[in-house]
Amino acid sequence: MTRLLVGFDSAWTRTKVGAIVGVVLHEDGRITELGPPRSAQFEDAAEIIGGWQTAHSASSTLVLLDQPTIVVNDIGQRPVEHIVCQCVSRRRGGMQPANRGRTDMFGPAAPVWEFLAGFGGAADPFDDAQSTRVLETYPVLAIIALGWTLPDKERPAGRLPKYNPARRKTFAISDWAHVCRTTSMRLAAEGAPESAGWAETAAAKTKPTKRDQDQLDACICLASAFHLAKGRDALFVGCCATGYIVVPDSEMLRHELVGRCVELRREPTSWVRVFRLPSVANAVVHDT
């Protein structure tokens, strides 16, 4: 059995360019890396993933996508964003709301729906009958879950790294290097030295670009894909009807999210759950 693992930072719209990176996880634990992260729009990503599936006879595919995959609200935030945003803002970060009113991102003709349709739609992480799964993740929340935040005298929980070079007023080159190196160490520990080497080299860049950051986020998505594919505890926040986010489990983060649910009068056991990705060894393959 071969499992294709993909990290895809989509950049959300049809005109902008995101990034994609992938590996093949073999049944015996070996890993075949599929090159460094590369720039890709939605159509490119679909073609790349399909090519990887064919070339490596993938029996299952797991795509961790940095973009909302379920958006049913016309305005405002999704419930999952209402839950998560406080954890992000507590660490000096911000979270974009997803709604159908943002037509280029989530309207009827938005490219994410076509992309998802090509791979069976937005996956239910608890369903064991899907050979191809596209799950929504969020690198910022993964950074919190993995303990990659930085010290802050005014914030006991620390602060999120400011590593987006497109935001010149807040970007810090030391934060960029920090995220690159922590990502590199994580990928190296997962057995992906080439991807880890890319991230380590990126850490030395003195003038990284937004494209570099997209590729780094794709690597963070891949790190989350490794976490799930290797059967470790993951954290599911939200619901499959209105939208969810999946990241590695963290007791600290989970405790905060449960507290937030209580504040919002949402039943924590329904909105914040620990799970392990079901095996698809016996699933019927229906990859495109």
FENJO-V982675 format. One record per residue. PSI is psi in whole degrees, 0 to 359 (999 if undefined). OMEGA is omega in radians with two decimals (none if undefined). D_LAST is the distance of its C-alpha to the last C-alpha in Angstrom with 1 decimal. Layout:
# FENJO-V982675
psi->PSI omega->OMEGA d_last->D_LAST
psi->PSI omega->OMEGA d_last->D_LAST
This chain:
# FENJO-V982675
psi->131 omega->3.08 d_last->17.5
psi->136 omega->-3.12 d_last->16.0
psi->124 omega->3.07 d_last->14.9
psi->124 omega->3.11 d_last->13.5
psi->131 omega->-3.05 d_last->15.6
psi->135 omega->2.94 d_last->15.4
psi->124 omega->-3.07 d_last->18.1
psi->113 omega->2.99 d_last->17.6
psi->105 omega->-2.90 d_last->20.6
psi->341 omega->-3.02 d_last->19.4
psi->1 omega->2.86 d_last->23.0
psi->330 omega->-3.06 d_last->22.1
psi->173 omega->-3.10 d_last->22.6
psi->329 omega->-3.03 d_last->21.3
psi->333 omega->-3.12 d_last->24.3
psi->160 omega->-3.08 d_last->24.6
psi->130 omega->3.08 d_last->23.0
psi->214 omega->-3.11 d_last->21.8
psi->154 omega->-3.09 d_last->20.8
psi->148 omega->3.08 d_last->18.2
psi->148 omega->-3.09 d_last->18.8
psi->160 omega->3.04 d_last->17.1
psi->161 omega->3.00 d_last->18.2
psi->126 omega->3.10 d_last->17.3
psi->116 omega->-3.09 d_last->19.3
psi->161 omega->-3.08 d_last->20.3
psi->328 omega->-3.13 d_last->21.7
psi->6 omega->3.10 d_last->25.2
psi->350 omega->3.10 d_last->25.0
psi->153 omega->3.13 d_last->24.7
psi->131 omega->3.01 d_last->22.8
psi->116 omega->3.12 d_last->21.3
psi->146 omega->-3.01 d_last->21.5
psi->31 omega->3.09 d_last->19.3
psi->168 omega->3.13 d_last->22.0
psi->166 omega->3.08 d_last->23.9
psi->142 omega->-3.12 d_last->22.4
psi->154 omega->3.11 d_last->21.7
psi->143 omega->-3.11 d_last->22.0
psi->138 omega->2.91 d_last->18.9
psi->179 omega->-3.07 d_last->18.3
psi->311 omega->-3.11 d_last->15.3
psi->319 omega->3.10 d_last->13.9
psi->313 omega->-3.08 d_last->14.8
psi->317 omega->3.13 d_last->13.3
psi->318 omega->3.13 d_last->9.7
psi->318 omega->3.14 d_last->10.3
psi->313 omega->-3.13 d_last->12.0
psi->315 omega->3.11 d_last->9.7
psi->320 omega->3.10 d_last->6.9
psi->318 omega->3.10 d_last->10.1
psi->318 omega->3.14 d_last->11.4
psi->316 omega->-3.11 d_last->8.7
psi->313 omega->-3.06 d_last->9.4
psi->329 omega->-3.06 d_last->13.0
psi->12 omega->3.11 d_last->13.8
psi->51 omega->-3.06 d_last->12.0
psi->126 omega->3.09 d_last->11.2
psi->339 omega->3.03 d_last->11.8
psi->158 omega->-3.12 d_last->11.3
psi->133 omega->3.08 d_last->10.7
psi->116 omega->3.12 d_last->13.4
psi->121 omega->3.02 d_last->13.7
psi->111 omega->-3.01 d_last->17.3
psi->127 omega->3.07 d_last->17.6
psi->71 omega->3.04 d_last->21.1
psi->142 omega->3.05 d_last->20.9
psi->135 omega->-3.12 d_last->21.4
psi->346 omega->3.09 d_last->18.4
psi->115 omega->3.14 d_last->20.6
psi->110 omega->-3.12 d_last->23.5
psi->348 omega->-3.12 d_last->25.5
psi->140 omega->-3.12 d_last->29.0
psi->332 omega->-3.12 d_last->30.4
psi->169 omega->3.00 d_last->32.9
psi->205 omega->-3.12 d_last->33.9
psi->156 omega->2.91 d_last->32.1
psi->158 omega->3.09 d_last->29.6
psi->322 omega->-3.13 d_last->31.3
psi->324 omega->3.11 d_last->29.6
psi->325 omega->3.09 d_last->31.0
psi->327 omega->3.11 d_last->34.3
psi->314 omega->-2.98 d_last->34.3
psi->329 omega->-2.95 d_last->33.1
psi->327 omega->-3.12 d_last->35.0
psi->320 omega->3.10 d_last->38.3
psi->325 omega->3.14 d_last->37.2
psi->312 omega->-3.12 d_last->36.1
psi->328 omega->3.10 d_last->39.2
psi->337 omega->-3.12 d_last->41.4
psi->28 omega->3.09 d_last->40.3
psi->38 omega->3.09 d_last->40.9
psi->172 omega->3.10 d_last->37.4
psi->157 omega->-3.09 d_last->35.8
psi->128 omega->3.13 d_last->32.6
psi->136 omega->3.05 d_last->31.1
psi->146 omega->3.07 d_last->30.7
psi->126 omega->3.06 d_last->27.5
psi->160 omega->-3.08 d_last->28.1
psi->342 omega->3.10 d_last->27.0
psi->338 omega->3.06 d_last->30.1
psi->79 omega->-2.88 d_last->28.6
psi->326 omega->-3.13 d_last->26.8
psi->338 omega->-3.13 d_last->25.4
psi->321 omega->-3.00 d_last->23.7
psi->9 omega->3.06 d_last->23.1
psi->177 omega->-3.07 d_last->24.1
psi->327 omega->-3.09 d_last->22.1
psi->10 omega->-3.13 d_last->21.0
psi->141 omega->-3.04 d_last->20.3
psi->338 omega->-3.11 d_last->17.3
psi->327 omega->-3.10 d_last->16.2
psi->321 omega->3.08 d_last->15.2
psi->317 omega->3.12 d_last->12.9
psi->311 omega->-3.13 d_last->11.3
psi->319 omega->-3.13 d_last->11.2
psi->326 omega->-3.14 d_last->9.9
psi->345 omega->-3.12 d_last->6.6
psi->28 omega->3.04 d_last->6.4
psi->7 omega->3.13 d_last->8.4
psi->179 omega->3.09 d_last->11.6
psi->126 omega->-3.03 d_last->14.5
psi->151 omega->2.95 d_last->14.7
psi->113 omega->-3.07 d_last->17.9
psi->342 omega->-3.09 d_last->19.2
psi->358 omega->-3.09 d_last->21.2
psi->126 omega->-3.11 d_last->18.5
psi->11 omega->-3.08 d_last->18.0
psi->11 omega->-3.10 d_last->15.3
psi->122 omega->3.11 d_last->12.3
psi->335 omega->3.02 d_last->10.4
psi->126 omega->-3.14 d_last->8.9
psi->127 omega->2.98 d_last->11.9
psi->115 omega->-3.09 d_last->13.0
psi->140 omega->3.07 d_last->16.7
psi->131 omega->3.01 d_last->19.5
psi->180 omega->-3.07 d_last->22.1
psi->104 omega->-3.08 d_last->25.3
psi->322 omega->3.13 d_last->26.9
psi->316 omega->3.13 d_last->30.3
psi->327 omega->3.06 d_last->30.2
psi->321 omega->3.10 d_last->28.9
psi->318 omega->3.10 d_last->31.9
psi->313 omega->-3.10 d_last->34.1
psi->322 omega->-3.08 d_last->32.6
psi->359 omega->3.10 d_last->32.9
psi->32 omega->-3.11 d_last->36.5
psi->10 omega->3.10 d_last->36.0
psi->167 omega->-3.09 d_last->38.3
psi->155 omega->-3.14 d_last->41.6
psi->147 omega->3.10 d_last->45.2
psi->123 omega->-3.07 d_last->46.8
psi->330 omega->-3.08 d_last->50.5
psi->353 omega->-3.09 d_last->50.0
psi->105 omega->-3.12 d_last->46.7
psi->330 omega->-3.14 d_last->47.0
psi->359 omega->-3.09 d_last->43.2
psi->188 omega->3.13 d_last->43.0
psi->155 omega->3.07 d_last->41.1
psi->143 omega->3.08 d_last->37.7
psi->143 omega->3.09 d_last->37.6
psi->87 omega->-2.97 d_last->37.9
psi->13 omega->3.10 d_last->35.5
psi->108 omega->-3.08 d_last->34.1
psi->345 omega->3.10 d_last->36.0
psi->341 omega->3.11 d_last->35.4
psi->83 omega->-2.95 d_last->37.8
psi->329 omega->-3.08 d_last->40.8
psi->333 omega->-3.08 d_last->43.3
psi->343 omega->-3.07 d_last->41.8
psi->137 omega->3.08 d_last->39.9
psi->125 omega->-3.09 d_last->41.6
psi->330 omega->3.11 d_last->40.9
psi->325 omega->3.08 d_last->41.9
psi->319 omega->3.08 d_last->39.3
psi->311 omega->-3.13 d_last->36.7
psi->322 omega->3.13 d_last->37.9
psi->312 omega->-3.11 d_last->37.9
psi->320 omega->3.10 d_last->34.2
psi->314 omega->-3.05 d_last->33.2
psi->322 omega->3.10 d_last->35.3
psi->322 omega->3.07 d_last->34.3
psi->317 omega->3.12 d_last->30.6
psi->314 omega->-3.14 d_last->31.5
psi->321 omega->-3.14 d_last->33.4
psi->315 omega->-3.13 d_last->30.6
psi->324 omega->3.09 d_last->28.0
psi->318 omega->3.12 d_last->30.6
psi->332 omega->3.13 d_last->31.3
psi->352 omega->3.12 d_last->27.7
psi->27 omega->3.14 d_last->27.8
psi->73 omega->-3.03 d_last->26.3
psi->329 omega->-3.12 d_last->29.3
psi->315 omega->3.10 d_last->27.8
psi->320 omega->3.09 d_last->26.3
psi->321 omega->3.12 d_last->29.5
psi->323 omega->3.07 d_last->31.5
psi->313 omega->-3.11 d_last->29.7
psi->322 omega->3.12 d_last->30.7
psi->319 omega->3.09 d_last->34.2
psi->320 omega->3.13 d_last->34.7
psi->330 omega->-3.13 d_last->33.6
psi->333 omega->-3.08 d_last->36.3
psi->355 omega->-3.13 d_last->38.9
psi->134 omega->3.14 d_last->38.0
psi->339 omega->3.10 d_last->40.9
psi->70 omega->3.12 d_last->39.1
psi->153 omega->-3.13 d_last->35.5
psi->172 omega->3.06 d_last->33.5
psi->325 omega->3.10 d_last->31.1
psi->321 omega->3.06 d_last->28.3
psi->318 omega->-3.12 d_last->29.6
psi->322 omega->3.07 d_last->29.4
psi->318 omega->3.14 d_last->25.8
psi->324 omega->3.08 d_last->25.0
psi->317 omega->3.11 d_last->27.2
psi->324 omega->3.07 d_last->25.5
psi->323 omega->3.10 d_last->22.1
psi->323 omega->3.08 d_last->24.0
psi->320 omega->3.06 d_last->25.3
psi->319 omega->3.11 d_last->21.9
psi->320 omega->3.10 d_last->21.0
psi->321 omega->3.08 d_last->24.3
psi->324 omega->3.10 d_last->23.3
psi->318 omega->3.05 d_last->20.0
psi->314 omega->-3.09 d_last->22.2
psi->312 omega->-3.13 d_last->24.6
psi->316 omega->-3.06 d_last->22.1
psi->333 omega->-3.14 d_last->20.4
psi->12 omega->2.99 d_last->23.9
psi->26 omega->3.11 d_last->24.8
psi->164 omega->3.13 d_last->27.4
psi->133 omega->3.08 d_last->28.6
psi->163 omega->-3.11 d_last->26.7
psi->125 omega->3.11 d_last->28.0
psi->121 omega->3.13 d_last->26.4
psi->128 omega->3.13 d_last->28.2
psi->211 omega->3.09 d_last->27.8
psi->161 omega->-3.08 d_last->26.0
psi->352 omega->3.11 d_last->22.7
psi->323 omega->-3.06 d_last->24.4
psi->355 omega->3.11 d_last->25.7
psi->148 omega->-3.10 d_last->23.9
psi->168 omega->3.03 d_last->24.1
psi->139 omega->3.12 d_last->24.3
psi->130 omega->3.07 d_last->23.7
psi->169 omega->3.01 d_last->25.8
psi->148 omega->-3.12 d_last->27.7
psi->149 omega->3.09 d_last->30.5
psi->123 omega->-3.12 d_last->34.0
psi->318 omega->-3.14 d_last->37.0
psi->310 omega->-3.13 d_last->38.7
psi->317 omega->3.14 d_last->35.9
psi->317 omega->3.14 d_last->35.3
psi->317 omega->3.12 d_last->39.0
psi->317 omega->-3.10 d_last->39.0
psi->323 omega->3.07 d_last->36.1
psi->316 omega->3.10 d_last->37.8
psi->322 omega->3.12 d_last->41.0
psi->320 omega->3.10 d_last->39.3
psi->319 omega->3.12 d_last->38.0
psi->316 omega->3.10 d_last->41.5
psi->321 omega->-3.08 d_last->42.8
psi->1 omega->-3.12 d_last->40.3
psi->40 omega->3.01 d_last->41.2
psi->140 omega->-3.11 d_last->37.7
psi->112 omega->-3.05 d_last->37.4
psi->322 omega->-3.09 d_last->36.3
psi->341 omega->3.10 d_last->34.8
psi->336 omega->-3.00 d_last->32.3
psi->344 omega->3.12 d_last->31.4
psi->110 omega->-3.04 d_last->31.6
psi->142 omega->3.00 d_last->30.2
psi->135 omega->-3.14 d_last->29.8
psi->166 omega->2.96 d_last->26.9
psi->138 omega->-3.07 d_last->25.0
psi->125 omega->3.14 d_last->21.3
psi->148 omega->3.09 d_last->20.7
psi->145 omega->3.07 d_last->19.6
psi->23 omega->-3.08 d_last->16.3
psi->328 omega->-3.10 d_last->17.8
psi->11 omega->-3.10 d_last->17.9
psi->153 omega->3.02 d_last->14.7
psi->125 omega->-3.08 d_last->12.5
psi->125 omega->3.11 d_last->9.2
psi->28 omega->3.14 d_last->6.4
psi->149 omega->3.07 d_last->3.8
psi->999 omega->none d_last->0.0
